[in-house]
Protein backbone atom coordinates (compact mmCIF):
# COMPACT_ATOMS: atom_id res chain seq x y z
CA UNK A 1 0.00 0.00 0.00
CA UNK A 2 1.10 3.56 -0.62
CA UNK A 3 -0.53 5.40 2.27
CA UNK A 4 1.78 6.76 4.98
CA UNK A 5 -0.46 6.01 7.96
CA UNK A 6 1.14 2.82 9.22
CA UNK A 7 4.59 1.35 9.78
CA UNK A 8 6.34 -0.27 6.82
CA UNK A 9 5.57 -3.97 6.85
CA UNK A 10 8.21 -5.43 4.53
CA UNK A 11 11.48 -3.87 5.67
CA UNK A 12 12.36 -6.55 8.23
CA UNK A 13 14.28 -9.82 7.97
CA UNK A 14 12.27 -12.81 6.75
CA UNK A 15 14.59 -15.59 7.88
CA UNK A 16 12.49 -16.52 10.92
CA UNK A 17 15.02 -15.08 13.39
CA UNK A 18 14.36 -12.59 16.16
CA UNK A 19 15.32 -9.05 15.21
CA UNK A 20 15.80 -6.08 17.52
CA UNK A 21 16.14 -2.44 16.44
CA UNK A 22 17.36 0.47 18.57
CA UNK A 23 17.17 3.98 17.07
CA UNK A 24 18.17 7.00 19.23
CA UNK A 25 17.31 10.57 18.23
CA UNK A 26 18.33 13.94 19.68
CA UNK A 27 16.72 17.22 18.64
CA UNK A 28 17.64 20.67 19.97
CA UNK A 29 15.36 23.61 19.25
CA UNK A 30 15.59 27.32 19.98
CA UNK A 31 12.68 29.75 19.50
CA UNK A 32 12.32 33.46 20.25
CA UNK A 33 8.99 35.30 19.99
CA UNK A 34 9.10 39.07 19.57
CA UNK A 35 5.71 39.46 21.29
CA UNK A 36 4.27 37.36 24.16
CA UNK A 37 1.63 37.68 26.88
CA UNK A 38 2.59 39.98 29.78
CA UNK A 39 5.14 38.49 32.15
CA UNK A 40 5.86 35.39 30.00
CA UNK A 41 9.30 34.39 28.66
CA UNK A 42 10.16 35.25 25.06
CA UNK A 43 12.69 32.46 24.37
CA UNK A 44 12.88 28.68 24.69
CA UNK A 45 15.84 26.36 24.12
CA UNK A 46 15.01 22.70 24.79
CA UNK A 47 16.61 19.33 24.05
CA UNK A 48 14.34 16.44 23.07
CA UNK A 49 15.62 12.85 23.24
CA UNK A 50 14.00 9.71 21.94
CA UNK A 51 14.76 6.00 21.57
CA UNK A 52 12.50 3.79 19.48
CA UNK A 53 12.50 0.42 17.79
CA UNK A 54 10.92 -3.01 17.77
CA UNK A 55 11.41 -6.64 18.72
CA UNK A 56 10.33 -8.62 15.65
CA UNK A 57 9.49 -12.22 16.58
CA UNK A 58 8.47 -13.37 13.12
CA UNK A 59 8.06 -11.90 9.67
CA UNK A 60 7.15 -13.98 6.64
CA UNK A 61 4.89 -13.81 3.62
CA UNK A 62 1.79 -14.46 5.76
CA UNK A 63 2.38 -11.82 8.44
CA UNK A 64 4.54 -10.52 11.25
CA UNK A 65 4.52 -10.15 15.02
CA UNK A 66 6.49 -7.46 16.80
CA UNK A 67 6.65 -5.46 20.00
CA UNK A 68 7.13 -1.76 19.25
CA UNK A 69 8.56 0.59 21.87
CA UNK A 70 9.45 4.27 22.18
CA UNK A 71 10.89 6.27 25.08
CA UNK A 72 11.14 10.05 25.04
CA UNK A 73 11.62 13.13 27.20
CA UNK A 74 12.80 16.75 27.38
CA UNK A 75 15.58 18.48 29.28
CA UNK A 76 16.71 22.09 29.43
CA UNK A 77 18.79 23.00 26.41
CA UNK A 78 19.51 26.56 27.45
CA UNK A 79 16.22 27.41 29.17
CA UNK A 80 13.74 25.47 31.26
CA UNK A 81 11.22 23.44 29.21
CA UNK A 82 8.37 24.98 31.24
CA UNK A 83 6.40 27.06 30.61
CA UNK A 84 6.25 26.25 26.91
CA UNK A 85 6.40 28.90 24.21
CA UNK A 86 2.77 28.14 23.35
CA UNK A 87 1.88 29.20 26.92
CA UNK A 88 3.73 32.47 26.35
CA UNK A 89 1.58 33.07 23.26
CA UNK A 90 -1.66 31.78 24.79
CA UNK A 91 -2.03 29.11 22.13
CA UNK A 92 -4.07 25.97 22.93
CA UNK A 93 -1.68 23.94 20.78
CA UNK A 94 2.11 23.69 20.63
CA UNK A 95 4.27 25.87 18.41
CA UNK A 96 6.96 23.21 18.89
CA UNK A 97 5.33 19.80 18.39
CA UNK A 98 8.63 17.98 18.97
CA UNK A 99 8.48 18.50 22.72
CA UNK A 100 6.86 16.13 25.19
CA UNK A 101 6.99 15.46 28.94
CA UNK A 102 10.09 16.31 30.96
CA UNK A 103 9.86 12.79 32.42
CA UNK A 104 11.77 10.16 30.46
CA UNK A 105 9.37 7.24 30.10
CA UNK A 106 7.67 4.94 27.65
CA UNK A 107 5.54 6.97 25.26
CA UNK A 108 4.63 3.85 23.29
CA UNK A 109 4.69 0.12 24.02
CA UNK A 110 2.37 -2.01 21.94
CA UNK A 111 2.06 -5.32 20.13
CA UNK A 112 1.77 -5.06 16.34
CA UNK A 113 0.69 -8.02 14.28
CA UNK A 114 -0.17 -8.45 10.61
CA UNK A 115 -1.89 -11.41 9.06
CA UNK A 116 -3.58 -12.48 5.83
CA UNK A 117 -0.50 -11.81 3.67
CA UNK A 118 0.00 -8.55 5.59
CA UNK A 119 -3.43 -7.32 4.45
CA UNK A 120 -4.68 -6.79 8.04
CA UNK A 121 -2.73 -5.03 10.82
CA UNK A 122 -3.68 -5.05 14.51
CA UNK A 123 -2.05 -3.04 17.32
CA UNK A 124 -2.81 -3.21 21.06
CA UNK A 125 -1.10 -1.43 23.95
CA UNK A 126 0.10 2.05 24.85
CA UNK A 127 0.12 3.95 21.58
CA UNK A 128 -0.43 7.34 19.97
CA UNK A 129 -3.56 7.70 17.86
CA UNK A 130 -1.88 10.33 15.67
CA UNK A 131 0.79 7.79 14.64
CA UNK A 132 -1.82 5.99 12.53
CA UNK A 133 -4.69 8.44 11.90
CA UNK A 134 -4.66 11.91 10.27
CA UNK A 135 -1.14 11.28 8.97
CA UNK A 136 0.30 13.10 5.98
CA UNK A 137 3.26 12.75 3.62
CA UNK A 138 4.69 16.23 4.39
CA UNK A 139 2.73 17.50 7.42
CA UNK A 140 3.11 14.81 10.06
CA UNK A 141 6.73 14.71 11.34
CA UNK A 142 7.68 17.71 13.49
CA UNK A 143 11.37 16.72 13.53
CA UNK A 144 11.72 16.69 9.74
CA UNK A 145 8.89 18.87 8.40
CA UNK A 146 6.58 21.55 9.86
CA UNK A 147 7.12 22.16 13.58
CA UNK A 148 3.85 23.73 14.77
CA UNK A 149 1.33 21.18 16.04
CA UNK A 150 -1.52 22.56 13.95
CA UNK A 151 0.28 21.49 10.77
CA UNK A 152 0.87 17.91 11.95
CA UNK A 153 -2.77 17.22 12.71
CA UNK A 154 -6.08 19.06 12.59
CA UNK A 155 -6.67 21.00 15.82
CA UNK A 156 -10.38 20.22 15.44
CA UNK A 157 -9.50 16.60 16.21
CA UNK A 158 -8.94 16.17 20.00
CA UNK A 159 -6.66 13.13 19.72
CA UNK A 160 -5.62 11.87 23.15
CA UNK A 161 -2.04 11.40 24.24
CA UNK A 162 -0.26 8.08 24.20
CA UNK A 163 -2.67 6.01 26.28
CA UNK A 164 -3.93 2.45 26.24
CA UNK A 165 -5.80 1.58 23.07
CA UNK A 166 -6.11 -0.58 19.99
CA UNK A 167 -6.53 -0.10 16.26
CA UNK A 168 -6.94 -2.27 13.22
CA UNK A 169 -6.58 -1.57 9.51
CA UNK A 170 -7.57 -3.46 6.38
CA UNK A 171 -6.32 -3.23 2.81
CA UNK A 172 -9.62 -2.97 0.92
CA UNK A 173 -7.70 -3.10 -2.37
CA UNK A 174 -4.32 -1.92 -3.63
CA UNK A 175 -5.39 1.75 -3.35
CA UNK A 176 -7.64 1.83 -0.25
CA UNK A 177 -7.09 1.31 3.47
CA UNK A 178 -9.76 1.36 6.19
CA UNK A 179 -8.71 2.01 9.80
CA UNK A 180 -10.63 1.86 13.08
CA UNK A 181 -9.33 2.58 16.57
CA UNK A 182 -10.29 3.18 20.20
CA UNK A 183 -8.08 4.70 22.90
CA UNK A 184 -8.18 6.02 26.44
CA UNK A 185 -9.07 9.70 26.14
CA UNK A 186 -8.05 10.65 29.66
CA UNK A 187 -5.65 12.05 30.75
CA UNK A 188 -4.65 14.01 27.66
CA UNK A 189 -0.89 14.16 28.26
CA UNK A 190 1.18 12.44 25.59
CA UNK A 191 2.79 9.97 27.94
CA UNK A 192 -0.37 8.86 29.74
CA UNK A 193 -0.89 5.14 30.30
CA UNK A 194 -4.04 3.41 31.50
CA UNK A 195 -4.74 5.92 34.27
CA UNK A 196 -8.33 7.14 34.08
CA UNK A 197 -9.40 4.33 31.76
CA UNK A 198 -13.15 3.76 31.68
CA UNK A 199 -15.75 2.76 29.10
CA UNK A 200 -17.26 6.25 28.87
CA UNK A 201 -13.87 7.93 28.46
CA UNK A 202 -12.92 6.56 25.05
CA UNK A 203 -11.78 8.25 21.89
CA UNK A 204 -13.06 6.40 18.80
CA UNK A 205 -11.95 7.12 15.24
CA UNK A 206 -12.42 5.67 11.75
CA UNK A 207 -10.57 6.60 8.56
CA UNK A 208 -10.73 5.72 4.89
CA UNK A 209 -7.44 6.42 3.05
CA UNK A 210 -7.36 6.43 -0.75
CA UNK A 211 -4.23 6.53 -2.91
CA UNK A 212 -4.68 8.21 -6.31
CA UNK A 213 -2.34 9.00 -9.20
CA UNK A 214 -3.86 11.86 -11.23
CA UNK A 215 -2.06 13.05 -14.34
CA UNK A 216 -0.33 16.39 -13.64
CA UNK A 217 1.99 17.97 -16.19
CA UNK A 218 1.53 14.87 -18.37
CA UNK A 219 2.84 12.56 -15.64
CA UNK A 220 1.06 10.46 -13.02
CA UNK A 221 1.66 11.94 -9.56
CA UNK A 222 0.86 10.06 -6.35
CA UNK A 223 -1.49 11.55 -3.78
CA UNK A 224 -3.27 10.38 -0.62
CA UNK A 225 -6.81 11.38 0.39
CA UNK A 226 -8.14 10.62 3.87
CA UNK A 227 -11.64 10.94 5.32
CA UNK A 228 -12.01 10.70 9.11
CA UNK A 229 -14.86 10.71 11.63
CA UNK A 230 -14.28 10.66 15.40
CA UNK A 231 -16.15 10.59 18.69
CA UNK A 232 -14.75 11.66 22.07
CA UNK A 233 -16.38 10.54 25.31
CA UNK A 234 -14.64 13.09 27.53
CA UNK A 235 -13.99 16.76 26.88
CA UNK A 236 -10.60 18.24 26.04
CA UNK A 237 -9.40 20.37 28.97
CA UNK A 238 -9.64 23.47 26.75
CA UNK A 239 -13.34 22.84 26.18
CA UNK A 240 -16.28 23.24 28.57
CA UNK A 241 -18.27 20.56 30.35
CA UNK A 242 -17.87 16.78 30.18
CA UNK A 243 -19.90 15.74 27.17
CA UNK A 244 -19.67 13.43 24.22
CA UNK A 245 -18.81 15.04 20.89
CA UNK A 246 -18.21 14.31 17.22
CA UNK A 247 -16.08 15.63 14.40
CA UNK A 248 -15.16 15.13 10.75
CA UNK A 249 -11.93 15.74 8.85
CA UNK A 250 -10.63 15.69 5.27
CA UNK A 251 -6.86 15.32 4.89
CA UNK A 252 -4.82 15.16 1.67
CA UNK A 253 -1.33 15.32 0.24
CA UNK A 254 -0.60 15.42 -3.48
CA UNK A 255 2.66 15.48 -5.41
CA UNK A 256 2.39 18.06 -8.19
CA UNK A 257 5.97 18.02 -9.55
CA UNK A 258 8.97 15.75 -9.12
CA UNK A 259 10.12 17.64 -6.02
CA UNK A 260 6.94 19.46 -4.95
CA UNK A 261 4.09 18.23 -2.73
CA UNK A 262 0.97 20.02 -1.48
CA UNK A 263 -1.04 19.24 1.67
CA UNK A 264 -4.34 20.35 3.12
CA UNK A 265 -6.66 19.63 6.07
CA UNK A 266 -10.25 20.78 6.64
CA UNK A 267 -11.97 19.82 9.90
CA UNK A 268 -15.02 20.41 12.07
CA UNK A 269 -15.56 19.42 15.72
CA UNK A 270 -18.06 19.96 18.54
CA UNK A 271 -16.92 23.10 20.33
CA UNK A 272 -17.43 21.62 23.81
CA UNK A 273 -14.97 18.84 23.05
CA UNK A 274 -12.12 20.45 21.12
CA UNK A 275 -10.36 23.86 21.26
CA UNK A 276 -11.27 24.57 17.62
CA UNK A 277 -14.64 23.83 16.03
CA UNK A 278 -13.41 24.72 12.52
CA UNK A 279 -9.90 24.72 11.07
CA UNK A 280 -8.23 24.85 7.69
CA UNK A 281 -4.53 24.33 6.96
CA UNK A 282 -2.55 24.04 3.74
CA UNK A 283 1.05 24.14 2.62
CA UNK A 284 3.74 23.19 0.14
CA UNK A 285 7.06 21.38 0.51
CA UNK A 286 10.04 21.22 -1.85
CA UNK A 287 12.54 18.34 -1.86
CA UNK A 288 16.15 19.39 -2.49
CA UNK A 289 15.37 23.06 -3.31
CA UNK A 290 18.11 24.98 -5.11
CA UNK A 291 19.55 21.55 -6.07
CA UNK A 292 20.95 21.05 -2.56
CA UNK A 293 21.05 17.34 -1.72
CA UNK A 294 19.40 16.05 1.46
CA UNK A 295 17.45 19.25 2.03
CA UNK A 296 13.83 20.36 2.07
CA UNK A 297 11.84 23.58 2.47
CA UNK A 298 8.21 24.23 3.28
CA UNK A 299 5.56 26.93 3.68
CA UNK A 300 2.22 26.44 5.51
CA UNK A 301 -0.74 28.45 6.80
CA UNK A 302 -3.54 27.62 9.25
CA UNK A 303 -6.80 29.40 10.07
CA UNK A 304 -8.93 28.28 13.01
CA UNK A 305 -12.09 29.37 14.78
CA UNK A 306 -11.55 28.71 18.49
CA UNK A 307 -14.27 27.15 20.63
CA UNK A 308 -13.56 29.74 23.33
CA UNK A 309 -14.29 32.48 20.81
CA UNK A 310 -12.14 34.39 18.37
CA UNK A 311 -9.89 33.37 15.52
CA UNK A 312 -6.33 32.06 15.22
CA UNK A 313 -3.85 32.41 12.35
CA UNK A 314 -0.51 30.58 12.13
CA UNK A 315 2.08 30.56 9.35
CA UNK A 316 5.41 28.74 9.11
CA UNK A 317 8.47 28.56 6.87
CA UNK A 318 11.28 26.08 7.42
CA UNK A 319 14.45 24.95 5.72
CA UNK A 320 16.29 21.75 6.70
CA UNK A 321 19.54 20.36 5.34
CA UNK A 322 21.98 17.60 6.19
CA UNK A 323 25.54 18.49 7.12
CA UNK A 324 28.03 16.69 4.89
CA UNK A 325 29.17 13.21 5.99
CA UNK A 326 27.15 13.35 9.22
CA UNK A 327 23.71 12.35 10.51
CA UNK A 328 23.08 15.93 11.63
CA UNK A 329 20.26 17.99 10.13
CA UNK A 330 19.94 21.70 10.83
CA UNK A 331 17.90 24.65 9.62
CA UNK A 332 15.83 27.73 10.53
CA UNK A 333 12.12 27.74 11.37
CA UNK A 334 10.19 31.02 11.21
CA UNK A 335 6.59 31.20 12.44
CA UNK A 336 3.86 33.81 12.77
CA UNK A 337 1.13 33.59 15.44
CA UNK A 338 -1.96 35.78 15.76
CA UNK A 339 -5.21 35.53 17.72
CA UNK A 340 -7.69 37.88 19.40
CA UNK A 341 -5.48 38.16 22.51
CA UNK A 342 -2.12 38.60 20.78
CA UNK A 343 -1.96 40.92 17.79
CA UNK A 344 0.69 39.10 15.80
CA UNK A 345 4.03 37.65 16.95
CA UNK A 346 7.03 36.62 14.87
CA UNK A 347 8.86 33.55 16.17
CA UNK A 348 12.41 32.94 15.00
CA UNK A 349 13.94 29.55 15.62
CA UNK A 350 16.49 26.94 14.73
CA UNK A 351 16.12 23.14 14.77
CA UNK A 352 18.99 20.64 14.91
CA UNK A 353 18.59 16.86 15.00
CA UNK A 354 20.99 13.93 15.27
CA UNK A 355 20.01 10.32 14.63
CA UNK A 356 22.13 7.21 15.17
C-alpha positions in Angstrom: 0.0 0.0 0.0 1.1 3.6 -0.6 -0.5 5.4 2.3 1.8 6.8 5.0 -0.5 6.0 8.0 1.1 2.8 9.2 4.6 1.3 9.8 6.3 -0.3 6.8 5.6 -4.0 6.8 8.2 -5.4 4.5 11.5 -3.9 5.7 12.4 -6.5 8.2 14.3 -9.8 8.0 12.3 -12.8 6.8 14.6 -15.6 7.9 12.5 -16.5 10.9 15.0 -15.1 13.4 14.4 -12.6 16.2 15.3 -9.1 15.2 15.8 -6.1 17.5 16.1 -2.4 16.4 17.4 0.5 18.6 17.2 4.0 17.1 18.2 7.0 19.2 17.3 10.6 18.2 18.3 13.9 19.7 16.7 17.2 18.6 17.6 20.7 20.0 15.4 23.6 19.3 15.6 27.3 20.0 12.7 29.8 19.5 12.3 33.5 20.2 9.0 35.3 20.0 9.1 39.1 19.6 5.7 39.5 21.3 4.3 37.4 24.2 1.6 37.7 26.9 2.6 40.0 29.8 5.1 38.5 32.1 5.9 35.4 30.0 9.3 34.4 28.7 10.2 35.3 25.1 12.7 32.5 24.4 12.9 28.7 24.7 15.8 26.4 24.1 15.0 22.7 24.8 16.6 19.3 24.0 14.3 16.4 23.1 15.6 12.9 23.2 14.0 9.7 21.9 14.8 6.0 21.6 12.5 3.8 19.5 12.5 0.4 17.8 10.9 -3.0 17.8 11.4 -6.6 18.7 10.3 -8.6 15.6 9.5 -12.2 16.6 8.5 -13.4 13.1 8.1 -11.9 9.7 7.2 -14.0 6.6 4.9 -13.8 3.6 1.8 -14.5 5.8 2.4 -11.8 8.4 4.5 -10.5 11.3 4.5 -10.1 15.0 6.5 -7.5 16.8 6.6 -5.5 20.0 7.1 -1.8 19.2 8.6 0.6 21.9 9.5 4.3 22.2 10.9 6.3 25.1 11.1 10.1 25.0 11.6 13.1 27.2 12.8 16.8 27.4 15.6 18.5 29.3 16.7 22.1 29.4 18.8 23.0 26.4 19.5 26.6 27.5 16.2 27.4 29.2 13.7 25.5 31.3 11.2 23.4 29.2 8.4 25.0 31.2 6.4 27.1 30.6 6.3 26.2 26.9 6.4 28.9 24.2 2.8 28.1 23.4 1.9 29.2 26.9 3.7 32.5 26.3 1.6 33.1 23.3 -1.7 31.8 24.8 -2.0 29.1 22.1 -4.1 26.0 22.9 -1.7 23.9 20.8 2.1 23.7 20.6 4.3 25.9 18.4 7.0 23.2 18.9 5.3 19.8 18.4 8.6 18.0 19.0 8.5 18.5 22.7 6.9 16.1 25.2 7.0 15.5 28.9 10.1 16.3 31.0 9.9 12.8 32.4 11.8 10.2 30.5 9.4 7.2 30.1 7.7 4.9 27.6 5.5 7.0 25.3 4.6 3.8 23.3 4.7 0.1 24.0 2.4 -2.0 21.9 2.1 -5.3 20.1 1.8 -5.1 16.3 0.7 -8.0 14.3 -0.2 -8.4 10.6 -1.9 -11.4 9.1 -3.6 -12.5 5.8 -0.5 -11.8 3.7 0.0 -8.5 5.6 -3.4 -7.3 4.5 -4.7 -6.8 8.0 -2.7 -5.0 10.8 -3.7 -5.1 14.5 -2.0 -3.0 17.3 -2.8 -3.2 21.1 -1.1 -1.4 24.0 0.1 2.1 24.8 0.1 3.9 21.6 -0.4 7.3 20.0 -3.6 7.7 17.9 -1.9 10.3 15.7 0.8 7.8 14.6 -1.8 6.0 12.5 -4.7 8.4 11.9 -4.7 11.9 10.3 -1.1 11.3 9.0 0.3 13.1 6.0 3.3 12.8 3.6 4.7 16.2 4.4 2.7 17.5 7.4 3.1 14.8 10.1 6.7 14.7 11.3 7.7 17.7 13.5 11.4 16.7 13.5 11.7 16.7 9.7 8.9 18.9 8.4 6.6 21.5 9.9 7.1 22.2 13.6 3.8 23.7 14.8 1.3 21.2 16.0 -1.5 22.6 14.0 0.3 21.5 10.8 0.9 17.9 12.0 -2.8 17.2 12.7 -6.1 19.1 12.6 -6.7 21.0 15.8 -10.4 20.2 15.4 -9.5 16.6 16.2 -8.9 16.2 20.0 -6.7 13.1 19.7 -5.6 11.9 23.1 -2.0 11.4 24.2 -0.3 8.1 24.2 -2.7 6.0 26.3 -3.9 2.4 26.2 -5.8 1.6 23.1 -6.1 -0.6 20.0 -6.5 -0.1 16.3 -6.9 -2.3 13.2 -6.6 -1.6 9.5 -7.6 -3.5 6.4 -6.3 -3.2 2.8 -9.6 -3.0 0.9 -7.7 -3.1 -2.4 -4.3 -1.9 -3.6 -5.4 1.8 -3.3 -7.6 1.8 -0.3 -7.1 1.3 3.5 -9.8 1.4 6.2 -8.7 2.0 9.8 -10.6 1.9 13.1 -9.3 2.6 16.6 -10.3 3.2 20.2 -8.1 4.7 22.9 -8.2 6.0 26.4 -9.1 9.7 26.1 -8.1 10.7 29.7 -5.6 12.0 30.8 -4.7 14.0 27.7 -0.9 14.2 28.3 1.2 12.4 25.6 2.8 10.0 27.9 -0.4 8.9 29.7 -0.9 5.1 30.3 -4.0 3.4 31.5 -4.7 5.9 34.3 -8.3 7.1 34.1 -9.4 4.3 31.8 -13.1 3.8 31.7 -15.7 2.8 29.1 -17.3 6.3 28.9 -13.9 7.9 28.5 -12.9 6.6 25.1 -11.8 8.2 21.9 -13.1 6.4 18.8 -11.9 7.1 15.2 -12.4 5.7 11.7 -10.6 6.6 8.6 -10.7 5.7 4.9 -7.4 6.4 3.0 -7.4 6.4 -0.8 -4.2 6.5 -2.9 -4.7 8.2 -6.3 -2.3 9.0 -9.2 -3.9 11.9 -11.2 -2.1 13.1 -14.3 -0.3 16.4 -13.6 2.0 18.0 -16.2 1.5 14.9 -18.4 2.8 12.6 -15.6 1.1 10.5 -13.0 1.7 11.9 -9.6 0.9 10.1 -6.3 -1.5 11.6 -3.8 -3.3 10.4 -0.6 -6.8 11.4 0.4 -8.1 10.6 3.9 -11.6 10.9 5.3 -12.0 10.7 9.1 -14.9 10.7 11.6 -14.3 10.7 15.4 -16.1 10.6 18.7 -14.8 11.7 22.1 -16.4 10.5 25.3 -14.6 13.1 27.5 -14.0 16.8 26.9 -10.6 18.2 26.0 -9.4 20.4 29.0 -9.6 23.5 26.8 -13.3 22.8 26.2 -16.3 23.2 28.6 -18.3 20.6 30.3 -17.9 16.8 30.2 -19.9 15.7 27.2 -19.7 13.4 24.2 -18.8 15.0 20.9 -18.2 14.3 17.2 -16.1 15.6 14.4 -15.2 15.1 10.8 -11.9 15.7 8.9 -10.6 15.7 5.3 -6.9 15.3 4.9 -4.8 15.2 1.7 -1.3 15.3 0.2 -0.6 15.4 -3.5 2.7 15.5 -5.4 2.4 18.1 -8.2 6.0 18.0 -9.6 9.0 15.7 -9.1 10.1 17.6 -6.0 6.9 19.5 -5.0 4.1 18.2 -2.7 1.0 20.0 -1.5 -1.0 19.2 1.7 -4.3 20.4 3.1 -6.7 19.6 6.1 -10.2 20.8 6.6 -12.0 19.8 9.9 -15.0 20.4 12.1 -15.6 19.4 15.7 -18.1 20.0 18.5 -16.9 23.1 20.3 -17.4 21.6 23.8 -15.0 18.8 23.0 -12.1 20.5 21.1 -10.4 23.9 21.3 -11.3 24.6 17.6 -14.6 23.8 16.0 -13.4 24.7 12.5 -9.9 24.7 11.1 -8.2 24.8 7.7 -4.5 24.3 7.0 -2.6 24.0 3.7 1.0 24.1 2.6 3.7 23.2 0.1 7.1 21.4 0.5 10.0 21.2 -1.9 12.5 18.3 -1.9 16.1 19.4 -2.5 15.4 23.1 -3.3 18.1 25.0 -5.1 19.6 21.6 -6.1 20.9 21.1 -2.6 21.1 17.3 -1.7 19.4 16.1 1.5 17.5 19.2 2.0 13.8 20.4 2.1 11.8 23.6 2.5 8.2 24.2 3.3 5.6 26.9 3.7 2.2 26.4 5.5 -0.7 28.5 6.8 -3.5 27.6 9.3 -6.8 29.4 10.1 -8.9 28.3 13.0 -12.1 29.4 14.8 -11.5 28.7 18.5 -14.3 27.2 20.6 -13.6 29.7 23.3 -14.3 32.5 20.8 -12.1 34.4 18.4 -9.9 33.4 15.5 -6.3 32.1 15.2 -3.9 32.4 12.3 -0.5 30.6 12.1 2.1 30.6 9.3 5.4 28.7 9.1 8.5 28.6 6.9 11.3 26.1 7.4 14.4 24.9 5.7 16.3 21.7 6.7 19.5 20.4 5.3 22.0 17.6 6.2 25.5 18.5 7.1 28.0 16.7 4.9 29.2 13.2 6.0 27.2 13.3 9.2 23.7 12.3 10.5 23.1 15.9 11.6 20.3 18.0 10.1 19.9 21.7 10.8 17.9 24.6 9.6 15.8 27.7 10.5 12.1 27.7 11.4 10.2 31.0 11.2 6.6 31.2 12.4 3.9 33.8 12.8 1.1 33.6 15.4 -2.0 35.8 15.8 -5.2 35.5 17.7 -7.7 37.9 19.4 -5.5 38.2 22.5 -2.1 38.6 20.8 -2.0 40.9 17.8 0.7 39.1 15.8 4.0 37.6 17.0 7.0 36.6 14.9 8.9 33.5 16.2 12.4 32.9 15.0 13.9 29.6 15.6 16.5 26.9 14.7 16.1 23.1 14.8 19.0 20.6 14.9 18.6 16.9 15.0 21.0 13.9 15.3 20.0 10.3 14.6 22.1 7.2 15.2 
